Amino acid sequence: MRKVKKDGEDVSLTLKEFVLLEYFMRNPNKVINREELLGHLWDFNYSSFSNVIDVHVKNLRKKLGDGDPQGILETVRGVGYRLKG
């Protein structure tokens, strides 16, 4: 488990959630497509038709208290996701 702080409170993240958040933070305001995220999170070819990225983003949003689909982790329909800076 990895931990981050939000509003002074510890938030426990899985390794994949932590790596995903870190990648978004290193690329603020950049729309990142699912294939790029899959390539960053896994070292092997993973089916781009899988919803594994969507599930990790949903879990990350929930843990960060970002229930708004267009909140800090914005969904860019048909393209990917973006961390609003």
Biopython code that builds the backbone (N, CA, C, O; Angstrom):
import numpy as np
from Bio.PDB.StructureBuilder import StructureBuilder

atoms = [
    (1, "MET", "N", (0.832, -1.191, 0.000)),
    (1, "MET", "CA", (0.000, 0.000, 0.000)),
    (1, "MET", "C", (0.876, 1.255, 0.000)),
    (1, "MET", "O", (1.930, 1.305, 0.634)),
    (2, "ARG", "N", (0.415, 2.235, -0.712)),
    (2, "ARG", "CA", (1.064, 3.540, -0.740)),
    (2, "ARG", "C", (0.093, 4.536, -0.119)),
    (2, "ARG", "O", (-1.116, 4.306, -0.100)),
    (3, "LYS", "N", (0.621, 5.632, 0.383)),
    (3, "LYS", "CA", (-0.247, 6.640, 0.993)),
    (3, "LYS", "C", (0.027, 8.005, 0.388)),
    (3, "LYS", "O", (1.165, 8.345, 0.065)),
    (4, "VAL", "N", (-1.035, 8.776, 0.242)),
    (4, "VAL", "CA", (-0.957, 10.179, -0.152)),
    (4, "VAL", "C", (-1.794, 10.953, 0.858)),
    (4, "VAL", "O", (-2.570, 10.365, 1.612)),
    (5, "LYS", "N", (-1.635, 12.249, 0.869)),
    (5, "LYS", "CA", (-2.426, 13.086, 1.765)),
    (5, "LYS", "C", (-3.388, 13.927, 0.951)),
    (5, "LYS", "O", (-3.028, 14.500, -0.077)),
    (6, "LYS", "N", (-4.619, 13.987, 1.432)),
    (6, "LYS", "CA", (-5.629, 14.859, 0.843)),
    (6, "LYS", "C", (-6.297, 15.592, 1.992)),
    (6, "LYS", "O", (-6.860, 14.969, 2.893)),
    (7, "ASP", "N", (-6.234, 16.899, 1.960)),
    (7, "ASP", "CA", (-6.806, 17.724, 3.022)),
    (7, "ASP", "C", (-6.273, 17.315, 4.390)),
    (7, "ASP", "O", (-7.001, 17.328, 5.383)),
    (8, "GLY", "N", (-4.979, 16.949, 4.429)),
    (8, "GLY", "CA", (-4.329, 16.595, 5.689)),
    (8, "GLY", "C", (-4.597, 15.185, 6.172)),
    (8, "GLY", "O", (-4.086, 14.784, 7.218)),
    (9, "GLU", "N", (-5.382, 14.429, 5.436)),
    (9, "GLU", "CA", (-5.731, 13.061, 5.816)),
    (9, "GLU", "C", (-4.984, 12.067, 4.935)),
    (9, "GLU", "O", (-4.819, 12.288, 3.735)),
    (10, "ASP", "N", (-4.532, 10.960, 5.546)),
    (10, "ASP", "CA", (-3.894, 9.893, 4.772)),
    (10, "ASP", "C", (-4.932, 9.158, 3.938)),
    (10, "ASP", "O", (-6.033, 8.861, 4.401)),
    (11, "VAL", "N", (-4.555, 8.874, 2.699)),
    (11, "VAL", "CA", (-5.389, 8.084, 1.799)),
    (11, "VAL", "C", (-4.523, 6.926, 1.319)),
    (11, "VAL", "O", (-3.473, 7.139, 0.714)),
    (12, "SER", "N", (-4.964, 5.704, 1.589)),
    (12, "SER", "CA", (-4.226, 4.512, 1.156)),
    (12, "SER", "C", (-4.594, 4.177, -0.283)),
    (12, "SER", "O", (-5.770, 4.137, -0.647)),
    (13, "LEU", "N", (-3.570, 3.937, -1.093)),
    (13, "LEU", "CA", (-3.756, 3.587, -2.498)),
    (13, "LEU", "C", (-3.050, 2.273, -2.794)),
    (13, "LEU", "O", (-2.025, 1.960, -2.187)),
    (14, "THR", "N", (-3.598, 1.509, -3.725)),
    (14, "THR", "CA", (-2.885, 0.337, -4.214)),
    (14, "THR", "C", (-1.700, 0.830, -5.043)),
    (14, "THR", "O", (-1.629, 2.008, -5.392)),
    (15, "LEU", "N", (-0.790, -0.057, -5.352)),
    (15, "LEU", "CA", (0.370, 0.329, -6.150)),
    (15, "LEU", "C", (-0.062, 0.874, -7.513)),
    (15, "LEU", "O", (0.475, 1.885, -7.966)),
    (16, "LYS", "N", (-1.011, 0.230, -8.163)),
    (16, "LYS", "CA", (-1.476, 0.695, -9.480)),
    (16, "LYS", "C", (-2.136, 2.069, -9.381)),
    (16, "LYS", "O", (-1.910, 2.922, -10.239)),
    (17, "GLU", "N", (-2.938, 2.290, -8.360)),
    (17, "GLU", "CA", (-3.581, 3.599, -8.167)),
    (17, "GLU", "C", (-2.526, 4.677, -7.929)),
    (17, "GLU", "O", (-2.633, 5.786, -8.452)),
    (18, "PHE", "N", (-1.515, 4.348, -7.142)),
    (18, "PHE", "CA", (-0.454, 5.306, -6.840)),
    (18, "PHE", "C", (0.320, 5.666, -8.106)),
    (18, "PHE", "O", (0.583, 6.840, -8.370)),
    (19, "VAL", "N", (0.685, 4.642, -8.888)),
    (19, "VAL", "CA", (1.432, 4.875, -10.129)),
    (19, "VAL", "C", (0.583, 5.678, -11.115)),
    (19, "VAL", "O", (1.096, 6.549, -11.819)),
    (20, "LEU", "N", (-0.692, 5.387, -11.161)),
    (20, "LEU", "CA", (-1.610, 6.118, -12.035)),
    (20, "LEU", "C", (-1.688, 7.585, -11.630)),
    (20, "LEU", "O", (-1.583, 8.471, -12.478)),
    (21, "LEU", "N", (-1.870, 7.844, -10.340)),
    (21, "LEU", "CA", (-1.926, 9.221, -9.839)),
    (21, "LEU", "C", (-0.616, 9.948, -10.108)),
    (21, "LEU", "O", (-0.624, 11.107, -10.525)),
    (22, "GLU", "N", (0.498, 9.284, -9.875)),
    (22, "GLU", "CA", (1.808, 9.892, -10.126)),
    (22, "GLU", "C", (1.952, 10.275, -11.603)),
    (22, "GLU", "O", (2.453, 11.354, -11.919)),
    (23, "TYR", "N", (1.513, 9.393, -12.504)),
    (23, "TYR", "CA", (1.611, 9.671, -13.932)),
    (23, "TYR", "C", (0.766, 10.873, -14.313)),
    (23, "TYR", "O", (1.202, 11.728, -15.083)),
    (24, "PHE", "N", (-0.453, 10.936, -13.769)),
    (24, "PHE", "CA", (-1.297, 12.103, -14.025)),
    (24, "PHE", "C", (-0.630, 13.374, -13.497)),
    (24, "PHE", "O", (-0.658, 14.410, -14.161)),
    (25, "MET", "N", (-0.034, 13.298, -12.311)),
    (25, "MET", "CA", (0.597, 14.482, -11.707)),
    (25, "MET", "C", (1.812, 14.943, -12.500)),
    (25, "MET", "O", (2.124, 16.134, -12.514)),
    (26, "ARG", "N", (2.497, 14.022, -13.154)),
    (26, "ARG", "CA", (3.650, 14.388, -13.987)),
    (26, "ARG", "C", (3.222, 14.954, -15.342)),
    (26, "ARG", "O", (4.034, 15.515, -16.078)),
    (27, "ASN", "N", (1.940, 14.797, -15.655)),
    (27, "ASN", "CA", (1.399, 15.272, -16.934)),
    (27, "ASN", "C", (0.112, 16.068, -16.724)),
    (27, "ASN", "O", (-0.924, 15.721, -17.292)),
    (28, "PRO", "N", (0.163, 17.134, -15.911)),
    (28, "PRO", "CA", (-1.071, 17.878, -15.634)),
    (28, "PRO", "C", (-1.628, 18.526, -16.906)),
    (28, "PRO", "O", (-0.881, 18.991, -17.768)),
    (29, "ASN", "N", (-2.940, 18.540, -16.994)),
    (29, "ASN", "CA", (-3.675, 19.149, -18.107)),
    (29, "ASN", "C", (-3.463, 18.455, -19.445)),
    (29, "ASN", "O", (-3.991, 18.912, -20.459)),
    (30, "LYS", "N", (-2.706, 17.368, -19.475)),
    (30, "LYS", "CA", (-2.500, 16.621, -20.714)),
    (30, "LYS", "C", (-3.529, 15.502, -20.780)),
    (30, "LYS", "O", (-3.703, 14.756, -19.816)),
    (31, "VAL", "N", (-4.205, 15.384, -21.906)),
    (31, "VAL", "CA", (-5.131, 14.273, -22.095)),
    (31, "VAL", "C", (-4.294, 13.036, -22.396)),
    (31, "VAL", "O", (-3.506, 13.009, -23.342)),
    (32, "ILE", "N", (-4.488, 12.008, -21.565)),
    (32, "ILE", "CA", (-3.718, 10.773, -21.697)),
    (32, "ILE", "C", (-4.679, 9.665, -22.105)),
    (32, "ILE", "O", (-5.663, 9.401, -21.414)),
    (33, "ASN", "N", (-4.391, 9.024, -23.224)),
    (33, "ASN", "CA", (-5.304, 7.981, -23.692)),
    (33, "ASN", "C", (-5.057, 6.670, -22.944)),
    (33, "ASN", "O", (-4.027, 6.489, -22.295)),
    (34, "ARG", "N", (-6.007, 5.782, -23.050)),
    (34, "ARG", "CA", (-5.955, 4.513, -22.317)),
    (34, "ARG", "C", (-4.737, 3.681, -22.694)),
    (34, "ARG", "O", (-4.129, 3.050, -21.829)),
    (35, "GLU", "N", (-4.373, 3.671, -23.974)),
    (35, "GLU", "CA", (-3.226, 2.882, -24.417)),
    (35, "GLU", "C", (-1.936, 3.369, -23.750)),
    (35, "GLU", "O", (-1.092, 2.562, -23.361)),
    (36, "GLU", "N", (-1.788, 4.681, -23.622)),
    (36, "GLU", "CA", (-0.609, 5.236, -22.957)),
    (36, "GLU", "C", (-0.593, 4.840, -21.480)),
    (36, "GLU", "O", (0.450, 4.478, -20.937)),
    (37, "LEU", "N", (-1.751, 4.911, -20.845)),
    (37, "LEU", "CA", (-1.841, 4.521, -19.427)),
    (37, "LEU", "C", (-1.567, 3.032, -19.262)),
    (37, "LEU", "O", (-0.860, 2.629, -18.338)),
    (38, "LEU", "N", (-2.121, 2.216, -20.148)),
    (38, "LEU", "CA", (-1.853, 0.776, -20.084)),
    (38, "LEU", "C", (-0.366, 0.487, -20.245)),
    (38, "LEU", "O", (0.192, -0.337, -19.520)),
    (39, "GLY", "N", (0.270, 1.160, -21.189)),
    (39, "GLY", "CA", (1.702, 0.972, -21.417)),
    (39, "GLY", "C", (2.542, 1.397, -20.231)),
    (39, "GLY", "O", (3.601, 0.824, -19.975)),
    (40, "HIS", "N", (2.069, 2.405, -19.500)),
    (40, "HIS", "CA", (2.812, 2.880, -18.329)),
    (40, "HIS", "C", (2.600, 1.974, -17.115)),
    (40, "HIS", "O", (3.529, 1.746, -16.340)),
    (41, "LEU", "N", (1.393, 1.465, -16.952)),
    (41, "LEU", "CA", (1.062, 0.675, -15.761)),
    (41, "LEU", "C", (1.456, -0.798, -15.871)),
    (41, "LEU", "O", (1.711, -1.446, -14.856)),
    (42, "TRP", "N", (1.507, -1.326, -17.083)),
    (42, "TRP", "CA", (1.852, -2.725, -17.276)),
    (42, "TRP", "C", (3.006, -2.841, -18.248)),
    (42, "TRP", "O", (3.115, -2.058, -19.191)),
    (43, "ASP", "N", (3.873, -3.825, -18.017)),
    (43, "ASP", "CA", (5.050, -4.015, -18.855)),
    (43, "ASP", "C", (4.800, -4.916, -20.057)),
    (43, "ASP", "O", (5.721, -5.189, -20.826)),
    (44, "PHE", "N", (3.584, -5.372, -20.224)),
    (44, "PHE", "CA", (3.279, -6.273, -21.318)),
    (44, "PHE", "C", (2.032, -5.774, -22.043)),
    (44, "PHE", "O", (1.307, -4.909, -21.552)),
    (45, "ASN", "N", (1.807, -6.339, -23.218)),
    (45, "ASN", "CA", (0.623, -5.946, -23.991)),
    (45, "ASN", "C", (-0.631, -6.379, -23.250)),
    (45, "ASN", "O", (-0.776, -7.540, -22.869)),
    (46, "TYR", "N", (-1.510, -5.451, -23.058)),
    (46, "TYR", "CA", (-2.764, -5.697, -22.368)),
    (46, "TYR", "C", (-3.872, -5.282, -23.317)),
    (46, "TYR", "O", (-3.708, -4.306, -24.049)),
    (47, "SER", "N", (-4.951, -5.961, -23.330)),
    (47, "SER", "CA", (-6.037, -5.659, -24.256)),
    (47, "SER", "C", (-6.557, -4.241, -24.053)),
    (47, "SER", "O", (-7.010, -3.887, -22.965)),
    (48, "SER", "N", (-6.490, -3.451, -25.089)),
    (48, "SER", "CA", (-6.980, -2.079, -24.989)),
    (48, "SER", "C", (-8.504, -2.035, -24.906)),
    (48, "SER", "O", (-9.082, -0.977, -24.659)),
    (49, "PHE", "N", (-9.154, -3.178, -25.112)),
    (49, "PHE", "CA", (-10.603, -3.241, -24.992)),
    (49, "PHE", "C", (-11.034, -3.492, -23.548)),
    (49, "PHE", "O", (-12.223, -3.450, -23.229)),
    (50, "SER", "N", (-10.066, -3.751, -22.690)),
    (50, "SER", "CA", (-10.353, -3.993, -21.283)),
    (50, "SER", "C", (-10.733, -2.677, -20.610)),
    (50, "SER", "O", (-10.294, -1.606, -21.029)),
    (51, "ASN", "N", (-11.549, -2.764, -19.569)),
    (51, "ASN", "CA", (-11.933, -1.561, -18.835)),
    (51, "ASN", "C", (-11.100, -1.384, -17.566)),
    (51, "ASN", "O", (-11.503, -0.655, -16.660)),
    (52, "VAL", "N", (-9.948, -2.041, -17.493)),
    (52, "VAL", "CA", (-9.130, -1.997, -16.281)),
    (52, "VAL", "C", (-8.711, -0.566, -15.930)),
    (52, "VAL", "O", (-8.670, -0.221, -14.749)),
    (53, "ILE", "N", (-8.406, 0.260, -16.905)),
    (53, "ILE", "CA", (-8.034, 1.654, -16.634)),
    (53, "ILE", "C", (-9.228, 2.393, -16.055)),
    (53, "ILE", "O", (-9.085, 3.135, -15.083)),
    (54, "ASP", "N", (-10.402, 2.200, -16.641)),
    (54, "ASP", "CA", (-11.608, 2.857, -16.137)),
    (54, "ASP", "C", (-11.865, 2.486, -14.678)),
    (54, "ASP", "O", (-12.243, 3.341, -13.877)),
    (55, "VAL", "N", (-11.663, 1.230, -14.337)),
    (55, "VAL", "CA", (-11.876, 0.765, -12.962)),
    (55, "VAL", "C", (-10.883, 1.431, -12.014)),
    (55, "VAL", "O", (-11.272, 1.888, -10.939)),
    (56, "HIS", "N", (-9.611, 1.494, -12.394)),
    (56, "HIS", "CA", (-8.606, 2.127, -11.536)),
    (56, "HIS", "C", (-8.877, 3.622, -11.372)),
    (56, "HIS", "O", (-8.711, 4.162, -10.278)),
    (57, "VAL", "N", (-9.291, 4.291, -12.438)),
    (57, "VAL", "CA", (-9.608, 5.717, -12.346)),
    (57, "VAL", "C", (-10.815, 5.918, -11.433)),
    (57, "VAL", "O", (-10.824, 6.829, -10.605)),
    (58, "LYS", "N", (-11.830, 5.071, -11.581)),
    (58, "LYS", "CA", (-13.018, 5.167, -10.721)),
    (58, "LYS", "C", (-12.637, 4.985, -9.252)),
    (58, "LYS", "O", (-13.088, 5.746, -8.397)),
    (59, "ASN", "N", (-11.814, 3.987, -8.959)),
    (59, "ASN", "CA", (-11.386, 3.743, -7.577)),
    (59, "ASN", "C", (-10.552, 4.902, -7.048)),
    (59, "ASN", "O", (-10.696, 5.295, -5.890)),
    (60, "LEU", "N", (-9.689, 5.446, -7.882)),
    (60, "LEU", "CA", (-8.865, 6.582, -7.480)),
    (60, "LEU", "C", (-9.733, 7.797, -7.190)),
    (60, "LEU", "O", (-9.512, 8.494, -6.200)),
    (61, "ARG", "N", (-10.706, 8.053, -8.033)),
    (61, "ARG", "CA", (-11.639, 9.170, -7.801)),
    (61, "ARG", "C", (-12.357, 9.000, -6.464)),
    (61, "ARG", "O", (-12.475, 9.950, -5.690)),
    (62, "LYS", "N", (-12.832, 7.788, -6.201)),
    (62, "LYS", "CA", (-13.570, 7.519, -4.965)),
    (62, "LYS", "C", (-12.665, 7.764, -3.746)),
    (62, "LYS", "O", (-13.087, 8.397, -2.777)),
    (63, "LYS", "N", (-11.438, 7.266, -3.796)),
    (63, "LYS", "CA", (-10.524, 7.417, -2.660)),
    (63, "LYS", "C", (-10.107, 8.864, -2.442)),
    (63, "LYS", "O", (-9.843, 9.277, -1.312)),
    (64, "LEU", "N", (-10.049, 9.630, -3.522)),
    (64, "LEU", "CA", (-9.665, 11.042, -3.404)),
    (64, "LEU", "C", (-10.878, 11.932, -3.141)),
    (64, "LEU", "O", (-10.749, 13.154, -3.058)),
    (65, "GLY", "N", (-12.052, 11.320, -3.011)),
    (65, "GLY", "CA", (-13.253, 12.097, -2.742)),
    (65, "GLY", "C", (-13.683, 12.933, -3.924)),
    (65, "GLY", "O", (-14.293, 13.990, -3.761)),
    (66, "ASP", "N", (-13.363, 12.456, -5.122)),
    (66, "ASP", "CA", (-13.680, 13.183, -6.346)),
    (66, "ASP", "C", (-14.817, 12.466, -7.059)),
    (66, "ASP", "O", (-14.596, 11.803, -8.072)),
    (67, "GLY", "N", (-16.037, 12.597, -6.534)),
    (67, "GLY", "CA", (-17.176, 11.900, -7.100)),
    (67, "GLY", "C", (-17.694, 12.479, -8.394)),
    (67, "GLY", "O", (-18.441, 11.816, -9.114)),
    (68, "ASP", "N", (-17.311, 13.700, -8.704)),
    (68, "ASP", "CA", (-17.760, 14.358, -9.933)),
    (68, "ASP", "C", (-16.992, 13.790, -11.122)),
    (68, "ASP", "O", (-15.763, 13.864, -11.141)),
    (69, "PRO", "N", (-17.693, 13.213, -12.134)),
    (69, "PRO", "CA", (-16.998, 12.659, -13.295)),
    (69, "PRO", "C", (-16.115, 13.681, -14.012)),
    (69, "PRO", "O", (-15.173, 13.298, -14.705)),
    (70, "GLN", "N", (-16.399, 14.943, -13.859)),
    (70, "GLN", "CA", (-15.570, 15.969, -14.484)),
    (70, "GLN", "C", (-14.784, 16.745, -13.427)),
    (70, "GLN", "O", (-14.428, 17.905, -13.636)),
    (71, "GLY", "N", (-14.521, 16.108, -12.312)),
    (71, "GLY", "CA", (-13.760, 16.714, -11.225)),
    (71, "GLY", "C", (-12.282, 16.808, -11.561)),
    (71, "GLY", "O", (-11.919, 17.061, -12.710)),
    (72, "ILE", "N", (-11.431, 16.606, -10.570)),
    (72, "ILE", "CA", (-9.987, 16.762, -10.776)),
    (72, "ILE", "C", (-9.452, 15.779, -11.816)),
    (72, "ILE", "O", (-8.549, 16.119, -12.581)),
    (73, "LEU", "N", (-10.005, 14.556, -11.851)),
    (73, "LEU", "CA", (-9.669, 13.599, -12.901)),
    (73, "LEU", "C", (-10.798, 13.641, -13.920)),
    (73, "LEU", "O", (-11.859, 13.049, -13.722)),
    (74, "GLU", "N", (-10.553, 14.336, -14.987)),
    (74, "GLU", "CA", (-11.587, 14.582, -15.997)),
    (74, "GLU", "C", (-11.577, 13.500, -17.067)),
    (74, "GLU", "O", (-10.518, 13.120, -17.567)),
    (75, "THR", "N", (-12.750, 13.011, -17.411)),
    (75, "THR", "CA", (-12.889, 12.085, -18.529)),
    (75, "THR", "C", (-13.060, 12.896, -19.801)),
    (75, "THR", "O", (-13.947, 13.746, -19.891)),
    (76, "VAL", "N", (-12.210, 12.632, -20.782)),
    (76, "VAL", "CA", (-12.337, 13.266, -22.088)),
    (76, "VAL", "C", (-12.901, 12.179, -23.006)),
    (76, "VAL", "O", (-12.180, 11.296, -23.470)),
    (77, "ARG", "N", (-14.194, 12.270, -23.249)),
    (77, "ARG", "CA", (-14.911, 11.206, -23.958)),
    (77, "ARG", "C", (-14.244, 10.835, -25.274)),
    (77, "ARG", "O", (-13.900, 11.691, -26.090)),
    (78, "GLY", "N", (-14.073, 9.525, -25.450)),
    (78, "GLY", "CA", (-13.506, 9.002, -26.682)),
    (78, "GLY", "C", (-12.004, 9.159, -26.788)),
    (78, "GLY", "O", (-11.407, 8.729, -27.775)),
    (79, "VAL", "N", (-11.371, 9.780, -25.771)),
    (79, "VAL", "CA", (-9.929, 10.005, -25.839)),
    (79, "VAL", "C", (-9.210, 9.392, -24.647)),
    (79, "VAL", "O", (-8.349, 8.529, -24.823)),
    (80, "GLY", "N", (-9.548, 9.824, -23.437)),
    (80, "GLY", "CA", (-8.859, 9.325, -22.255)),
    (80, "GLY", "C", (-9.200, 10.154, -21.028)),
    (80, "GLY", "O", (-10.359, 10.494, -20.794)),
    (81, "TYR", "N", (-8.173, 10.472, -20.250)),
    (81, "TYR", "CA", (-8.363, 11.192, -18.998)),
    (81, "TYR", "C", (-7.351, 12.322, -18.883)),
    (81, "TYR", "O", (-6.313, 12.327, -19.546)),
    (82, "ARG", "N", (-7.684, 13.281, -18.018)),
    (82, "ARG", "CA", (-6.787, 14.413, -17.783)),
    (82, "ARG", "C", (-6.892, 14.815, -16.319)),
    (82, "ARG", "O", (-7.982, 14.845, -15.747)),
    (83, "LEU", "N", (-5.751, 15.121, -15.725)),
    (83, "LEU", "CA", (-5.700, 15.686, -14.384)),
    (83, "LEU", "C", (-5.739, 17.196, -14.555)),
    (83, "LEU", "O", (-4.825, 17.788, -15.129)),
    (84, "LYS", "N", (-6.799, 17.813, -14.055)),
    (84, "LYS", "CA", (-6.905, 19.264, -14.174)),
    (84, "LYS", "C", (-5.947, 19.912, -13.180)),
    (84, "LYS", "O", (-5.925, 19.570, -11.998)),
    (85, "GLY", "N", (-5.173, 20.836, -13.678)),
    (85, "GLY", "CA", (-4.174, 21.494, -12.843)),
    (85, "GLY", "C", (-4.608, 22.814, -12.313)),
    (85, "GLY", "O", (-3.853, 23.469, -11.594)),
]
sb = StructureBuilder()
sb.init_structure("model")
sb.init_model(0)
sb.init_chain("A")
sb.init_seg("    ")
for serial, (resi, resn, name, xyz) in enumerate(atoms, 1):
    if name == "N":
        sb.init_residue(resn, " ", resi, " ")
    sb.init_atom(name, np.array(xyz, "f"), 0.0, 1.0, " ", f" {name:<3s}", serial, name[0])
structure = sb.get_structure()
